[in-house]
């Protein structure tokens, strides 16, 4: 039979969690049983093939959700907290780190394991090809890009600060539950436009690498760069020293910096700054924390450093961000 996310979004997951359903303007709220504390999923369904969800859930035991979705599409999920693991046939289990992740639908069944070790917070989008086709039908897309090409969406193309900000905007819109449904459609259109831009950037970057052979990153060096990035991600708020990273990569500091930028398109310093500012953005949603507290939490000595770096990454100050969402 398959599962019915195309028509009902997170309704079957909510039923598995024992939720009760409450309609709030243009948003449906699924509330978990009282023993789970203040736990819920909020979801908007603007049109066929599109659901936008925000989850704030504490589980008493792990929950395994089996998906057998027949329609082609994607589940895009911005993870803020908690342990979520993706299990796909023939692939290594993926434990999702904070950031944006993608699972393709319509190919084969898969499972998502929601663990009980920590509260689970995420914002996600069920985005099916039919919605993309209808949305882009009368639009001229440059450069030409086939969104139905499952191998075309690369990690670096949907994990950028402006796309993270877009997910944050969707989260607060769902929680307010008062914006028109067309808001969500426009935001997903913005998401597609940003990915098109990132595809263009990747094409330019790859061409430049071919033209500048001295900066070319070998396959072996790229493997080491992913190990370096993994080590950074383990404790991005207090990252390892450059000396520790050169030991992991087996190369000098200058080559390490060149290979990292060649692999990921940004310098290590820029990457660490971006990731710290993502965490700062999440902490800013907690109005119990002041700017000084948040600066210390993300590894800065004073508020001025946080404000300067936050504006450099996101284009506005922490206070402007809070005012934007009424925090």
Secondary structure, 3 states (H helix, E strand, C coil): CCCCHHHHCCHHHHHHCCCEEEEECCEEEEECCHHHCCCEEEEEEEECCEEEEEEEECCCCCEEEEECCCCCEEEEEEEEECCEEEEECCCCCEECCCEEEEEEECCCCEEEEECCCCCEEEEEEEEEHHHHHHHHCCCCCCCCCCCCCCCCCCHHHHCCHHHHHHHHHHHHHHHHCCCCHHHHHHHHHHHHHHHHHHHHHHHHHHHHHHHCHHHCCCHHHHHHHHHHHHHHHHCHHHCCCHHHHHHHHCCCHHHHHHHHHHHHCCCHHHHHHHHHHHHHHHHHCCCCCCHHHHHHHCCCCCHHHHHHHHHHHHCCCHHHHHHHCCC
